[in-house]
Amino acid sequence: MAATTTITSAQVEPITSENIIRLFPEIDTALATTSRESSELDGYNEEQVRLMDEVCIVLDNDDKPIGSASKKICHLMKNIDRGLLHRAFSVFLFDSEKRLLLQQRADEKITFPSMWTNTCCSHPLGIPGETGAELEAAIMGVKRAAQRKLNQELGIPTTQVPPEIFHFLTRIHYKAPSDGMWGEHEIDYILFAQKNVDLDINPNEVKAYKYVTAEELKAMFKNEGLTFTPWFKLICETMLFEWWANFDNLEAYKNEQDIRRM
């Protein structure tokens, strides 16, 4: 296995795919091949393959953007093992009864299919409005991305989830394999929100959904027939239930400046 590349904030440069080739010369960029033509994606759902061409924000270990690369490039384990890291977000959306909306990822998903997870977990893209080098700008970028993905995955109208309803709590840095080929290596922004919303589920993204209390979620974790995404398990095992218990006093937990390394 190739040695992991460590990039420092002193090396931060404009967000371009050319930077990634130079900073990570050993990664598989497959720049001449679209995901539709890529052998790694043979047999997967066509819409999910198309989404692998979306452009993620590549980071240094301090969450500074150093370039951009396709979702496919960022999620190949052979690239992750060489140090490739990207930005993500996880939304925890509660209703007026403080029940958390969970989703079960669709069978068609390329990474972590069929697993239960938090309301929405995805990536801000390397597009205007969703990027940001400094924390304040990055938080606004992930809030806009969260609004976009809640609509795309769960059919929640964007007017019901404007950026101002999301509360940024912290960031977690973690790495997790999905299978032998795919995985995650992310700095994940944790967003809390409370709103009663309308749902129009996209079956290509979401297999099932349910609202749960904290005790109901704990019972789900004891069910050996259920599987959960690794980031969701990490958050639940370390922080979620404390946040949930202090739902009406979240000010003490908001806007954490340090990155939690997991």
C-alpha positions, 0 to 999 in steps of 0.5 A, a space after each residue: 500500500 502506498 504511503 499516505 500523503 499529508 497536506 498542510 494548510 500552508 499548501 492550500 491552493 485554488 480548487 482545481 483538479 490539476 492540483 490534485 494530480 500534482 499533490 497526489 500523483 499516485 491516485 487513480 484520477 481516471 480523468 480521461 474516462 467518465 463514470 459511465 465508461 468506468 469499469 469500476 462502476 459496471 453493474 451499478 444503477 445508472 442514476 447513481 453512476 451519473 452522480 459519481 461525476 459530481 465534483 467534491 471538495 478535496 481538503 487538507 487535514 485542517 479542512 482547507 480546500 486544496 483542489 477538487 475531484 469527482 465523487 468517484 475519485 474521492 470514494 475509491 479506497 485505493 485513493 483514500 488509502 493514499 490520503 485523499 480527503 473530502 468535505 461532507 455534511 450530516 443533517 439531523 432533522 427533528 420534528 416538533 416532538 423532537 423525534 429524529 428523521 432517519 433514512 435507510 439508504 436505497 439498495 441502488 446506492 454505490 456506497 453503504 447501500 441499504 444501511 440506516 443513517 441520519 436524515 441526510 448525509 452527502 457532500 457540498 460540491 465544488 460549485 459557487 455557493 457551496 465552497 469555502 476556505 474559512 469556517 464561516 463560509 464553509 458552514 454556509 456552503 454545507 447548509 446550502 448543500 444540505 438544503 439541496 440534498 434534502 430536496 433531492 433525496 427526501 423531496 423536502 421543499 427547499 422553502 421548508 429548509 432554508 439555511 438559517 434553520 440549520 445549526 452547526 455543531 461540530 466537524 468529525 474527521 473519519 475514514 471507513 471502508 464500504 467494501 473492497 473498492 469504495 469507502 469514505 474519508 471525510 471531514 463531516 459537518 454536523 447540522 441540527 435542525 427542527 422542522 415539520 416537513 413534507 416528504 416526497 421520497 426519491 426511491 433511487 436514494 431512500 429505501 425507507 424512513 422513520 421518525 424515532 425517539 432516542 430510546 427507539 433509536 437505541 433499540 434499533 441498534 440492538 437489532 442484529 438484523 439492522 445495519 448502520 452507516 459508520 459515520 452515524 454509528 460514530 456520532 451516536 456512540 460519542 455525541 448524539 444522545 448527549 446533544 439530544 438530551 440537551 435539545 433545548 440548550 444546544 447553545 453550549 454545543 454549537 460552533 465548535 472550532 476544533 475538528 474531532 478526529 475519529 
